[in-house]
Amino acid sequence: MSPPGRSFVRGPAWLLVRRRLVQAPLVLLFVLVGGFLLLEAAPGDAVDAYVASLGGDAGLVHELRERWGLDRSPATRFILYLAGLATGDLGRSVAFDRPVLAVIAERLPVTLALAGGATTFAFALGTGLGILAGARPRGPLDRLLSAAALVLNATPSFWLGLLLALLFAVHLRWLPLAGIETIGAGYTGAARLFDVARHLVLPVSTLGLVYAALYLRLMRAGMVEAWRSDFVRAARAKGISRRRLVLRHVARNALLPVVTMLGLQSATLVGGSVVVESVFAVPGLGRLAAEAVTQRDFPLLLGILIVSALLVLLVNLLVDLLYARIDPRVELGARAP
Amino acid sequence: MTDLLARFARDRAALLAAGVLAGLALAAASAPLLWPLDPEAVGGPPLLRPLGDPAHPLGTDRLGRDVLARLLHGARLSLTVAFAAAFAASVLGSAVGLAAGLAGGRLDELLMRVTDAFQTVPGFLLALAFVSVLGPEARSVVLAIAASAWTGPARLVRAEIASLAGRDFVLAAVVAGLPRREVALRVLLPNALPPVVAYAATSVASAVLIEAALSFLGLADPNRASWGAMIAEGRAVLVSEPWLSILPGLALLLTVLAVNLVGEGLNEALAPRRARP
């Protein structure tokens, strides 16, 4: 076996990563143009939204349009927006009356914790149960787990969240119902961290369970496929232990599509956090997006679209790197055709 | 076609799911005849429990509106929006995929980067942005969902075109002197469509969930009964009257489950066609 580092630089995975790096700026530019055009098409601008919520006369409208640069043509504003973006300026949020980037930076860590926790939970639970189900396809355990995954896969996450909250927060009183920390408790250090973690258990489980069902199904399907392949038959003929056979040969090969899916799901995960954060009143990026929509805060909404697109691009890049690590074919240093 | 139906019918779960879905669609379509109560009218005392009063078999909500009528009308909205969105996404996606696959070169590269851009923005965020711009009507919700759902069929059709391009029957059509347009629309497209059909079921399922989530967040038309909005309204009395949120959630679950099973059945039934050398 060659050291992963070497093949990694020369192998097809590196080519893929390089391709992604070349494409990313173009993709991001399309996101920018598309987002800008879409929000430009909205009836009414940020000033209208501001005046509608806080009041003001024609003089104020005129003054604000001038101050926020809304009296210029869309093309000029787009160029100014791009120029601002280069210096990390995403414009000003109307609802918060603060820089968009500052508002997003405040909310982002919460969503990263939620999404990261949910992914870890879903991956561990999904692949673990998937291996159990795929170890003996069509066995009683497989039937049970597959049926459960099928149902869970069809469950709306916000509804699941409400049911979990009703059971674990209201009836059993094991976990807090909403929010990200106990307000006014004044916890510091480890106690505060523990408090936040306790608040995240329900949102993370809600978001994670739906994806766990997906990973379980993928893992199982991959294993069913692997059982039929020649290399598993060969390994079986060598007489290795069943445990080793299942884990080393069958499960390992089924893991690849799951990792691919991990990257593909990063975008839907951000979308899913919108609903789950709203259910549990978690002050993250997702709930911020819902707030931006109801308050018609378009600069903020555009900022959220761009930041989440950046996040998705980044996660996909990381997944490509991870893929290179675990794909046995890449380790052989095989070249892409 | 009969071959396809026969293969589909062999999958008992898919067949049952298709029956459930058909029943649901029928009930939704004939809601005004089947259960003529107005879903928006205050027709009884508030918060009647299910199975208590024969006039309101599934009870009433906080305003005294009939839950069964609201569920049936919610089904109308949910199914119409979901199927319309999946259809729009399939047509748009197939057109883009066909164009990219046939053109190749720069246009292909450009179209695929646009597709990437749409896939990079979280679909639900895109739907939120569309609804906030276009307004909360059902029509905007359809567009909002289709705006992110078309990328799947686009990639599928493009990949199919690429794999079909070198096949004998396509070459034969070209050699026979069929105009390019005919080859594209009569030969390539029909053969590239089966995976799109199977994928459409996935689109319907996710569209049902997105519509529900949008109305749960209060971003869809407040004047039309929808399952998501019913769950949100039930939240206020979740602890004392949980069925108000549980019933529409079960309806959603059943619908998505049925659509997924039908999709899997279709996928299986169409697979031999794709495996054909």
Interface residues (C-beta under 8 A of the other chain):
Chain A: Q23 L26 V27 L28 F30 V31 G34 G35 L38 L39 A41 A42 L150 V151 N153 A154 T155 P156 S157 F158 W159 L162 L163 A165 L166 V170 A267 T268 L269 V270 G271 G272 V274 V275 S278 A289 A290 A292 V293 T294 R296 F298 L301 I304 L305 S308 A309 V312 L313
Chain B: R113 V114 D116 A117 F118 Q119 T120 V121 P122 G123 F124 L125 L126 A127 L128 A129 F130 V131 S132 V133 A205 L209 A212 A213 F216 L217 G218 L219 G228 I231 R235 L238 V239 P242 S245 I246 G249 L252 L253 V256 L257 N260 L261
